[in-house]
Amino acid sequence: MLVIWNLSLFISIVCLLIGLLKRSWPVLLLSTITSIPIAYYFLGANNSWKYVGFAPILLLLLTVIFWFMSKKNRN
């Protein structure tokens, strides 16, 4: 289980960096999806780590912004 959690964290961070560098919304969407299990784990915390649970919402917002920017550039 820990291997899957670590793999999800690694893929999420790598996709986030690649998505930001290439301004690619599909890669950012993959980062959002892979960060959901990590966020779900931290939402149950009773300390300040529970705010990590909001990371997929921010990533989804960033994905939507990049999607709109790519759609605007096509026209």
PDB file of N, CA, C and O in Angstrom:
ATOM      1  N   MET A   1       0.815  -1.188   0.000  1.00  0.00           N
ATOM      2  CA  MET A   1       0.000   0.000   0.000  1.00  0.00           C
ATOM      3  C   MET A   1       0.866   1.262   0.000  1.00  0.00           C
ATOM      4  O   MET A   1       0.559   2.243  -0.677  1.00  0.00           O
ATOM      5  N   LEU A   2       1.937   1.216   0.761  1.00  0.00           N
ATOM      6  CA  LEU A   2       2.830   2.367   0.830  1.00  0.00           C
ATOM      7  C   LEU A   2       3.521   2.625  -0.508  1.00  0.00           C
ATOM      8  O   LEU A   2       3.781   3.774  -0.864  1.00  0.00           O
ATOM      9  N   VAL A   3       3.815   1.562  -1.244  1.00  0.00           N
ATOM     10  CA  VAL A   3       4.442   1.715  -2.558  1.00  0.00           C
ATOM     11  C   VAL A   3       3.489   2.431  -3.514  1.00  0.00           C
ATOM     12  O   VAL A   3       3.913   3.299  -4.277  1.00  0.00           O
ATOM     13  N   ILE A   4       2.222   2.077  -3.477  1.00  0.00           N
ATOM     14  CA  ILE A   4       1.238   2.725  -4.347  1.00  0.00           C
ATOM     15  C   ILE A   4       1.081   4.193  -3.968  1.00  0.00           C
ATOM     16  O   ILE A   4       0.970   5.048  -4.847  1.00  0.00           O
ATOM     17  N   TRP A   5       1.069   4.494  -2.682  1.00  0.00           N
ATOM     18  CA  TRP A   5       0.933   5.873  -2.215  1.00  0.00           C
ATOM     19  C   TRP A   5       2.138   6.707  -2.655  1.00  0.00           C
ATOM     20  O   TRP A   5       1.981   7.833  -3.128  1.00  0.00           O
ATOM     21  N   ASN A   6       3.342   6.148  -2.496  1.00  0.00           N
ATOM     22  CA  ASN A   6       4.559   6.850  -2.919  1.00  0.00           C
ATOM     23  C   ASN A   6       4.607   7.025  -4.426  1.00  0.00           C
ATOM     24  O   ASN A   6       5.036   8.072  -4.910  1.00  0.00           O
ATOM     25  N   LEU A   7       4.177   6.025  -5.172  1.00  0.00           N
ATOM     26  CA  LEU A   7       4.144   6.124  -6.624  1.00  0.00           C
ATOM     27  C   LEU A   7       3.154   7.200  -7.066  1.00  0.00           C
ATOM     28  O   LEU A   7       3.430   7.961  -7.994  1.00  0.00           O
ATOM     29  N   SER A   8       2.023   7.261  -6.413  1.00  0.00           N
ATOM     30  CA  SER A   8       1.033   8.287  -6.730  1.00  0.00           C
ATOM     31  C   SER A   8       1.586   9.684  -6.446  1.00  0.00           C
ATOM     32  O   SER A   8       1.380  10.605  -7.236  1.00  0.00           O
ATOM     33  N   LEU A   9       2.276   9.839  -5.342  1.00  0.00           N
ATOM     34  CA  LEU A   9       2.890  11.127  -5.015  1.00  0.00           C
ATOM     35  C   LEU A   9       3.947  11.503  -6.042  1.00  0.00           C
ATOM     36  O   LEU A   9       3.992  12.648  -6.492  1.00  0.00           O
ATOM     37  N   PHE A  10       4.789  10.562  -6.413  1.00  0.00           N
ATOM     38  CA  PHE A  10       5.845  10.823  -7.396  1.00  0.00           C
ATOM     39  C   PHE A  10       5.252  11.207  -8.751  1.00  0.00           C
ATOM     40  O   PHE A  10       5.691  12.181  -9.362  1.00  0.00           O
ATOM     41  N   ILE A  11       4.273  10.460  -9.220  1.00  0.00           N
ATOM     42  CA  ILE A  11       3.652  10.745 -10.512  1.00  0.00           C
ATOM     43  C   ILE A  11       2.953  12.094 -10.481  1.00  0.00           C
ATOM     44  O   ILE A  11       3.015  12.848 -11.453  1.00  0.00           O
ATOM     45  N   SER A  12       2.297  12.401  -9.387  1.00  0.00           N
ATOM     46  CA  SER A  12       1.603  13.679  -9.259  1.00  0.00           C
ATOM     47  C   SER A  12       2.571  14.855  -9.346  1.00  0.00           C
ATOM     48  O   SER A  12       2.297  15.831 -10.044  1.00  0.00           O
ATOM     49  N   ILE A  13       3.689  14.770  -8.652  1.00  0.00           N
ATOM     50  CA  ILE A  13       4.667  15.861  -8.666  1.00  0.00           C
ATOM     51  C   ILE A  13       5.331  15.991 -10.025  1.00  0.00           C
ATOM     52  O   ILE A  13       5.502  17.100 -10.529  1.00  0.00           O
ATOM     53  N   VAL A  14       5.706  14.866 -10.623  1.00  0.00           N
ATOM     54  CA  VAL A  14       6.348  14.910 -11.941  1.00  0.00           C
ATOM     55  C   VAL A  14       5.384  15.473 -12.988  1.00  0.00           C
ATOM     56  O   VAL A  14       5.775  16.298 -13.814  1.00  0.00           O
ATOM     57  N   CYS A  15       4.133  15.030 -12.954  1.00  0.00           N
ATOM     58  CA  CYS A  15       3.149  15.544 -13.920  1.00  0.00           C
ATOM     59  C   CYS A  15       2.869  17.024 -13.692  1.00  0.00           C
ATOM     60  O   CYS A  15       2.654  17.769 -14.649  1.00  0.00           O
ATOM     61  N   LEU A  16       2.869  17.450 -12.450  1.00  0.00           N
ATOM     62  CA  LEU A  16       2.667  18.868 -12.159  1.00  0.00           C
ATOM     63  C   LEU A  16       3.794  19.702 -12.748  1.00  0.00           C
ATOM     64  O   LEU A  16       3.540  20.732 -13.374  1.00  0.00           O
ATOM     65  N   LEU A  17       5.019  19.275 -12.559  1.00  0.00           N
ATOM     66  CA  LEU A  17       6.155  20.021 -13.094  1.00  0.00           C
ATOM     67  C   LEU A  17       6.157  20.036 -14.625  1.00  0.00           C
ATOM     68  O   LEU A  17       6.382  21.080 -15.237  1.00  0.00           O
ATOM     69  N   ILE A  18       5.909  18.891 -15.234  1.00  0.00           N
ATOM     70  CA  ILE A  18       5.861  18.821 -16.696  1.00  0.00           C
ATOM     71  C   ILE A  18       4.703  19.647 -17.234  1.00  0.00           C
ATOM     72  O   ILE A  18       4.856  20.356 -18.228  1.00  0.00           O
ATOM     73  N   GLY A  19       3.548  19.561 -16.586  1.00  0.00           N
ATOM     74  CA  GLY A  19       2.381  20.319 -17.021  1.00  0.00           C
ATOM     75  C   GLY A  19       2.595  21.817 -16.935  1.00  0.00           C
ATOM     76  O   GLY A  19       2.151  22.560 -17.810  1.00  0.00           O
ATOM     77  N   LEU A  20       3.271  22.268 -15.888  1.00  0.00           N
ATOM     78  CA  LEU A  20       3.546  23.697 -15.765  1.00  0.00           C
ATOM     79  C   LEU A  20       4.583  24.164 -16.770  1.00  0.00           C
ATOM     80  O   LEU A  20       4.459  25.255 -17.327  1.00  0.00           O
ATOM     81  N   LEU A  21       5.597  23.360 -17.007  1.00  0.00           N
ATOM     82  CA  LEU A  21       6.633  23.750 -17.958  1.00  0.00           C
ATOM     83  C   LEU A  21       6.122  23.770 -19.399  1.00  0.00           C
ATOM     84  O   LEU A  21       6.456  24.671 -20.169  1.00  0.00           O
ATOM     85  N   LYS A  22       5.313  22.772 -19.759  1.00  0.00           N
ATOM     86  CA  LYS A  22       4.800  22.680 -21.130  1.00  0.00           C
ATOM     87  C   LYS A  22       3.441  23.349 -21.300  1.00  0.00           C
ATOM     88  O   LYS A  22       2.933  23.454 -22.417  1.00  0.00           O
ATOM     89  N   ARG A  23       2.853  23.801 -20.194  1.00  0.00           N
ATOM     90  CA  ARG A  23       1.512  24.396 -20.190  1.00  0.00           C
ATOM     91  C   ARG A  23       0.501  23.465 -20.848  1.00  0.00           C
ATOM     92  O   ARG A  23      -0.260  23.857 -21.732  1.00  0.00           O
ATOM     93  N   SER A  24       0.523  22.231 -20.389  1.00  0.00           N
ATOM     94  CA  SER A  24      -0.311  21.182 -20.946  1.00  0.00           C
ATOM     95  C   SER A  24      -1.411  20.821 -19.953  1.00  0.00           C
ATOM     96  O   SER A  24      -1.132  20.356 -18.848  1.00  0.00           O
ATOM     97  N   TRP A  25      -2.665  21.038 -20.356  1.00  0.00           N
ATOM     98  CA  TRP A  25      -3.755  20.737 -19.432  1.00  0.00           C
ATOM     99  C   TRP A  25      -3.998  19.239 -19.261  1.00  0.00           C
ATOM    100  O   TRP A  25      -4.414  18.842 -18.172  1.00  0.00           O
ATOM    101  N   PRO A  26      -3.767  18.367 -20.270  1.00  0.00           N
ATOM    102  CA  PRO A  26      -3.965  16.933 -19.997  1.00  0.00           C
ATOM    103  C   PRO A  26      -2.989  16.381 -18.955  1.00  0.00           C
ATOM    104  O   PRO A  26      -3.352  15.512 -18.161  1.00  0.00           O
ATOM    105  N   VAL A  27      -1.771  16.876 -18.958  1.00  0.00           N
ATOM    106  CA  VAL A  27      -0.788  16.414 -17.976  1.00  0.00           C
ATOM    107  C   VAL A  27      -1.168  16.928 -16.585  1.00  0.00           C
ATOM    108  O   VAL A  27      -0.996  16.220 -15.592  1.00  0.00           O
ATOM    109  N   LEU A  28      -1.678  18.147 -16.515  1.00  0.00           N
ATOM    110  CA  LEU A  28      -2.138  18.669 -15.227  1.00  0.00           C
ATOM    111  C   LEU A  28      -3.367  17.907 -14.734  1.00  0.00           C
ATOM    112  O   LEU A  28      -3.533  17.721 -13.528  1.00  0.00           O
ATOM    113  N   LEU A  29      -4.217  17.471 -15.638  1.00  0.00           N
ATOM    114  CA  LEU A  29      -5.363  16.661 -15.244  1.00  0.00           C
ATOM    115  C   LEU A  29      -4.901  15.331 -14.661  1.00  0.00           C
ATOM    116  O   LEU A  29      -5.469  14.851 -13.680  1.00  0.00           O
ATOM    117  N   LEU A  30      -3.882  14.742 -15.254  1.00  0.00           N
ATOM    118  CA  LEU A  30      -3.307  13.507 -14.710  1.00  0.00           C
ATOM    119  C   LEU A  30      -2.723  13.749 -13.315  1.00  0.00           C
ATOM    120  O   LEU A  30      -2.861  12.910 -12.425  1.00  0.00           O
ATOM    121  N   SER A  31      -2.078  14.889 -13.131  1.00  0.00           N
ATOM    122  CA  SER A  31      -1.558  15.242 -11.812  1.00  0.00           C
ATOM    123  C   SER A  31      -2.687  15.391 -10.797  1.00  0.00           C
ATOM    124  O   SER A  31      -2.551  14.975  -9.647  1.00  0.00           O
ATOM    125  N   THR A  32      -3.795  15.980 -11.220  1.00  0.00           N
ATOM    126  CA  THR A  32      -4.944  16.138 -10.336  1.00  0.00           C
ATOM    127  C   THR A  32      -5.501  14.788  -9.918  1.00  0.00           C
ATOM    128  O   THR A  32      -5.791  14.565  -8.743  1.00  0.00           O
ATOM    129  N   ILE A  33      -5.650  13.894 -10.878  1.00  0.00           N
ATOM    130  CA  ILE A  33      -6.227  12.585 -10.596  1.00  0.00           C
ATOM    131  C   ILE A  33      -5.318  11.764  -9.681  1.00  0.00           C
ATOM    132  O   ILE A  33      -5.798  11.076  -8.780  1.00  0.00           O
ATOM    133  N   THR A  34      -4.021  11.836  -9.909  1.00  0.00           N
ATOM    134  CA  THR A  34      -3.109  11.039  -9.084  1.00  0.00           C
ATOM    135  C   THR A  34      -2.912  11.629  -7.692  1.00  0.00           C
ATOM    136  O   THR A  34      -2.422  10.936  -6.800  1.00  0.00           O
ATOM    137  N   SER A  35      -3.281  12.888  -7.486  1.00  0.00           N
ATOM    138  CA  SER A  35      -3.136  13.475  -6.152  1.00  0.00           C
ATOM    139  C   SER A  35      -4.356  13.238  -5.266  1.00  0.00           C
ATOM    140  O   SER A  35      -4.313  13.532  -4.071  1.00  0.00           O
ATOM    141  N   ILE A  36      -5.428  12.719  -5.821  1.00  0.00           N
ATOM    142  CA  ILE A  36      -6.656  12.502  -5.044  1.00  0.00           C
ATOM    143  C   ILE A  36      -6.462  11.493  -3.902  1.00  0.00           C
ATOM    144  O   ILE A  36      -6.926  11.772  -2.796  1.00  0.00           O
ATOM    145  N   PRO A  37      -5.804  10.336  -4.097  1.00  0.00           N
ATOM    146  CA  PRO A  37      -5.629   9.414  -2.954  1.00  0.00           C
ATOM    147  C   PRO A  37      -4.814  10.019  -1.815  1.00  0.00           C
ATOM    148  O   PRO A  37      -5.089   9.752  -0.645  1.00  0.00           O
ATOM    149  N   ILE A  38      -3.822  10.823  -2.147  1.00  0.00           N
ATOM    150  CA  ILE A  38      -2.999  11.463  -1.127  1.00  0.00           C
ATOM    151  C   ILE A  38      -3.837  12.483  -0.360  1.00  0.00           C
ATOM    152  O   ILE A  38      -3.772  12.561   0.867  1.00  0.00           O
ATOM    153  N   ALA A  39      -4.614  13.254  -1.092  1.00  0.00           N
ATOM    154  CA  ALA A  39      -5.455  14.266  -0.462  1.00  0.00           C
ATOM    155  C   ALA A  39      -6.517  13.623   0.427  1.00  0.00           C
ATOM    156  O   ALA A  39      -6.810  14.119   1.515  1.00  0.00           O
ATOM    157  N   TYR A  40      -7.077  12.536  -0.035  1.00  0.00           N
ATOM    158  CA  TYR A  40      -8.088  11.840   0.755  1.00  0.00           C
ATOM    159  C   TYR A  40      -7.509  11.336   2.074  1.00  0.00           C
ATOM    160  O   TYR A  40      -8.182  11.366   3.104  1.00  0.00           O
ATOM    161  N   TYR A  41      -6.286  10.884   2.040  1.00  0.00           N
ATOM    162  CA  TYR A  41      -5.620  10.416   3.258  1.00  0.00           C
ATOM    163  C   TYR A  41      -5.447  11.560   4.255  1.00  0.00           C
ATOM    164  O   TYR A  41      -5.691  11.386   5.448  1.00  0.00           O
ATOM    165  N   PHE A  42      -5.026  12.732   3.768  1.00  0.00           N
ATOM    166  CA  PHE A  42      -4.745  13.843   4.658  1.00  0.00           C
ATOM    167  C   PHE A  42      -5.991  14.589   5.116  1.00  0.00           C
ATOM    168  O   PHE A  42      -5.915  15.339   6.090  1.00  0.00           O
ATOM    169  N   LEU A  43      -7.124  14.418   4.462  1.00  0.00           N
ATOM    170  CA  LEU A  43      -8.341  15.082   4.918  1.00  0.00           C
ATOM    171  C   LEU A  43      -8.791  14.585   6.289  1.00  0.00           C
ATOM    172  O   LEU A  43      -9.498  15.299   6.999  1.00  0.00           O
ATOM    173  N   GLY A  44      -8.398  13.389   6.666  1.00  0.00           N
ATOM    174  CA  GLY A  44      -8.781  12.843   7.956  1.00  0.00           C
ATOM    175  C   GLY A  44      -7.890  13.282   9.102  1.00  0.00           C
ATOM    176  O   GLY A  44      -8.139  12.920  10.252  1.00  0.00           O
ATOM    177  N   ALA A  45      -6.857  14.055   8.808  1.00  0.00           N
ATOM    178  CA  ALA A  45      -5.929  14.493   9.855  1.00  0.00           C
ATOM    179  C   ALA A  45      -6.586  15.555  10.732  1.00  0.00           C
ATOM    180  O   ALA A  45      -7.444  16.312  10.278  1.00  0.00           O
ATOM    181  N   ASN A  46      -6.173  15.595  11.974  1.00  0.00           N
ATOM    182  CA  ASN A  46      -6.712  16.578  12.913  1.00  0.00           C
ATOM    183  C   ASN A  46      -5.726  17.710  13.187  1.00  0.00           C
ATOM    184  O   ASN A  46      -5.781  18.340  14.243  1.00  0.00           O
ATOM    185  N   ASN A  47      -4.841  17.966  12.256  1.00  0.00           N
ATOM    186  CA  ASN A  47      -3.889  19.052  12.421  1.00  0.00           C
ATOM    187  C   ASN A  47      -3.812  19.848  11.112  1.00  0.00           C
ATOM    188  O   ASN A  47      -4.696  19.732  10.264  1.00  0.00           O
ATOM    189  N   SER A  48      -2.784  20.635  10.952  1.00  0.00           N
ATOM    190  CA  SER A  48      -2.707  21.492   9.772  1.00  0.00           C
ATOM    191  C   SER A  48      -2.427  20.719   8.480  1.00  0.00           C
ATOM    192  O   SER A  48      -2.533  21.294   7.397  1.00  0.00           O
ATOM    193  N   TRP A  49      -2.074  19.439   8.566  1.00  0.00           N
ATOM    194  CA  TRP A  49      -1.863  18.634   7.359  1.00  0.00           C
ATOM    195  C   TRP A  49      -3.158  18.400   6.591  1.00  0.00           C
ATOM    196  O   TRP A  49      -3.117  17.980   5.434  1.00  0.00           O
ATOM    197  N   LYS A  50      -4.294  18.661   7.204  1.00  0.00           N
ATOM    198  CA  LYS A  50      -5.568  18.452   6.518  1.00  0.00           C
ATOM    199  C   LYS A  50      -5.726  19.389   5.326  1.00  0.00           C
ATOM    200  O   LYS A  50      -6.530  19.120   4.434  1.00  0.00           O
ATOM    201  N   TYR A  51      -4.974  20.481   5.300  1.00  0.00           N
ATOM    202  CA  TYR A  51      -5.066  21.418   4.175  1.00  0.00           C
ATOM    203  C   TYR A  51      -4.417  20.874   2.912  1.00  0.00           C
ATOM    204  O   TYR A  51      -4.635  21.413   1.827  1.00  0.00           O
ATOM    205  N   VAL A  52      -3.630  19.824   3.033  1.00  0.00           N
ATOM    206  CA  VAL A  52      -3.085  19.144   1.854  1.00  0.00           C
ATOM    207  C   VAL A  52      -4.228  18.536   1.044  1.00  0.00           C
ATOM    208  O   VAL A  52      -4.104  18.340  -0.165  1.00  0.00           O
ATOM    209  N   GLY A  53      -5.321  18.245   1.704  1.00  0.00           N
ATOM    210  CA  GLY A  53      -6.490  17.676   1.044  1.00  0.00           C
ATOM    211  C   GLY A  53      -7.123  18.590   0.017  1.00  0.00           C
ATOM    212  O   GLY A  53      -7.906  18.137  -0.818  1.00  0.00           O
ATOM    213  N   PHE A  54      -6.798  19.862   0.064  1.00  0.00           N
ATOM    214  CA  PHE A  54      -7.348  20.808  -0.908  1.00  0.00           C
ATOM    215  C   PHE A  54      -6.486  20.947  -2.159  1.00  0.00           C
ATOM    216  O   PHE A  54      -6.838  21.700  -3.067  1.00  0.00           O
ATOM    217  N   ALA A  55      -5.382  20.245  -2.220  1.00  0.00           N
ATOM    218  CA  ALA A  55      -4.486  20.323  -3.377  1.00  0.00           C
ATOM    219  C   ALA A  55      -5.161  19.914  -4.685  1.00  0.00           C
ATOM    220  O   ALA A  55      -4.950  20.595  -5.688  1.00  0.00           O
ATOM    221  N   PRO A  56      -5.964  18.842  -4.738  1.00  0.00           N
ATOM    222  CA  PRO A  56      -6.606  18.503  -6.016  1.00  0.00           C
ATOM    223  C   PRO A  56      -7.568  19.586  -6.518  1.00  0.00           C
ATOM    224  O   PRO A  56      -7.748  19.746  -7.725  1.00  0.00           O
ATOM    225  N   ILE A  57      -8.178  20.318  -5.601  1.00  0.00           N
ATOM    226  CA  ILE A  57      -9.065  21.405  -6.030  1.00  0.00           C
ATOM    227  C   ILE A  57      -8.256  22.496  -6.711  1.00  0.00           C
ATOM    228  O   ILE A  57      -8.664  23.021  -7.747  1.00  0.00           O
ATOM    229  N   LEU A  58      -7.115  22.836  -6.136  1.00  0.00           N
ATOM    230  CA  LEU A  58      -6.254  23.841  -6.753  1.00  0.00           C
ATOM    231  C   LEU A  58      -5.687  23.352  -8.082  1.00  0.00           C
ATOM    232  O   LEU A  58      -5.593  24.115  -9.043  1.00  0.00           O
ATOM    233  N   LEU A  59      -5.313  22.085  -8.128  1.00  0.00           N
ATOM    234  CA  LEU A  59      -4.800  21.531  -9.382  1.00  0.00           C
ATOM    235  C   LEU A  59      -5.878  21.493 -10.457  1.00  0.00           C
ATOM    236  O   LEU A  59      -5.595  21.751 -11.626  1.00  0.00           O
ATOM    237  N   LEU A  60      -7.103  21.174 -10.074  1.00  0.00           N
ATOM    238  CA  LEU A  60      -8.201  21.168 -11.037  1.00  0.00           C
ATOM    239  C   LEU A  60      -8.473  22.576 -11.549  1.00  0.00           C
ATOM    240  O   LEU A  60      -8.737  22.761 -12.737  1.00  0.00           O
ATOM    241  N   LEU A  61      -8.412  23.561 -10.675  1.00  0.00           N
ATOM    242  CA  LEU A  61      -8.589  24.949 -11.087  1.00  0.00           C
ATOM    243  C   LEU A  61      -7.495  25.361 -12.065  1.00  0.00           C
ATOM    244  O   LEU A  61      -7.774  26.022 -13.065  1.00  0.00           O
ATOM    245  N   LEU A  62      -6.268  24.981 -11.786  1.00  0.00           N
ATOM    246  CA  LEU A  62      -5.152  25.273 -12.688  1.00  0.00           C
ATOM    247  C   LEU A  62      -5.328  24.558 -14.025  1.00  0.00           C
ATOM    248  O   LEU A  62      -5.004  25.116 -15.073  1.00  0.00           O
ATOM    249  N   THR A  63      -5.834  23.339 -13.997  1.00  0.00           N
ATOM    250  CA  THR A  63      -6.094  22.583 -15.222  1.00  0.00           C
ATOM    251  C   THR A  63      -7.144  23.284 -16.076  1.00  0.00           C
ATOM    252  O   THR A  63      -6.982  23.395 -17.291  1.00  0.00           O
ATOM    253  N   VAL A  64      -8.201  23.750 -15.459  1.00  0.00           N
ATOM    254  CA  VAL A  64      -9.262  24.443 -16.196  1.00  0.00           C
ATOM    255  C   VAL A  64      -8.735  25.745 -16.798  1.00  0.00           C
ATOM    256  O   VAL A  64      -9.076  26.085 -17.931  1.00  0.00           O
ATOM    257  N   ILE A  65      -7.915  26.468 -16.055  1.00  0.00           N
ATOM    258  CA  ILE A  65      -7.329  27.704 -16.582  1.00  0.00           C
ATOM    259  C   ILE A  65      -6.460  27.410 -17.797  1.00  0.00           C
ATOM    260  O   ILE A  65      -6.542  28.119 -18.800  1.00  0.00           O
ATOM    261  N   PHE A  66      -5.634  26.379 -17.720  1.00  0.00           N
ATOM    262  CA  PHE A  66      -4.788  26.017 -18.861  1.00  0.00           C
ATOM    263  C   PHE A  66      -5.634  25.535 -20.034  1.00  0.00           C
ATOM    264  O   PHE A  66      -5.288  25.784 -21.188  1.00  0.00           O
ATOM    265  N   TRP A  67      -6.740  24.846 -19.751  1.00  0.00           N
ATOM    266  CA  TRP A  67      -7.614  24.377 -20.826  1.00  0.00           C
ATOM    267  C   TRP A  67      -8.233  25.563 -21.559  1.00  0.00           C
ATOM    268  O   TRP A  67      -8.281  25.580 -22.789  1.00  0.00           O
ATOM    269  N   PHE A  68      -8.709  26.559 -20.799  1.00  0.00           N
ATOM    270  CA  PHE A  68      -9.263  27.755 -21.426  1.00  0.00           C
ATOM    271  C   PHE A  68      -8.223  28.503 -22.220  1.00  0.00           C
ATOM    272  O   PHE A  68      -8.525  29.027 -23.292  1.00  0.00           O
ATOM    273  N   MET A  69      -6.991  28.566 -21.713  1.00  0.00           N
ATOM    274  CA  MET A  69      -5.923  29.256 -22.434  1.00  0.00           C
ATOM    275  C   MET A  69      -5.600  28.533 -23.735  1.00  0.00           C
ATOM    276  O   MET A  69      -5.373  29.187 -24.753  1.00  0.00           O
ATOM    277  N   SER A  70      -5.574  27.214 -23.730  1.00  0.00           N
ATOM    278  CA  SER A  70      -5.277  26.460 -24.957  1.00  0.00           C
ATOM    279  C   SER A  70      -6.424  26.579 -25.952  1.00  0.00           C
ATOM    280  O   SER A  70      -6.192  26.623 -27.160  1.00  0.00           O
ATOM    281  N   LYS A  71      -7.659  26.631 -25.458  1.00  0.00           N
ATOM    282  CA  LYS A  71      -8.808  26.800 -26.335  1.00  0.00           C
ATOM    283  C   LYS A  71      -8.808  28.187 -26.953  1.00  0.00           C
ATOM    284  O   LYS A  71      -9.177  28.347 -28.116  1.00  0.00           O
ATOM    285  N   LYS A  72      -8.401  29.183 -26.195  1.00  0.00           N
ATOM    286  CA  LYS A  72      -8.360  30.558 -26.684  1.00  0.00           C
ATOM    287  C   LYS A  72      -7.258  30.723 -27.737  1.00  0.00           C
ATOM    288  O   LYS A  72      -7.430  31.467 -28.703  1.00  0.00           O
ATOM    289  N   ASN A  73      -6.129  30.031 -27.553  1.00  0.00           N
ATOM    290  CA  ASN A  73      -5.012  30.129 -28.502  1.00  0.00           C
ATOM    291  C   ASN A  73      -5.331  29.449 -29.826  1.00  0.00           C
ATOM    292  O   ASN A  73      -4.754  29.810 -30.852  1.00  0.00           O
ATOM    293  N   ARG A  74      -6.233  28.475 -29.828  1.00  0.00           N
ATOM    294  CA  ARG A  74      -6.587  27.788 -31.075  1.00  0.00           C
ATOM    295  C   ARG A  74      -7.415  28.677 -31.998  1.00  0.00           C
ATOM    296  O   ARG A  74      -7.344  28.544 -33.219  1.00  0.00           O
ATOM    297  N   ASN A  75      -8.185  29.563 -31.426  1.00  0.00           N
ATOM    298  CA  ASN A  75      -9.052  30.435 -32.244  1.00  0.00           C
ATOM    299  C   ASN A  75      -8.345  31.646 -32.717  1.00  0.00           C
ATOM    300  O   ASN A  75      -8.934  32.473 -33.412  1.00  0.00           O
TER     301      ASN A  75
END
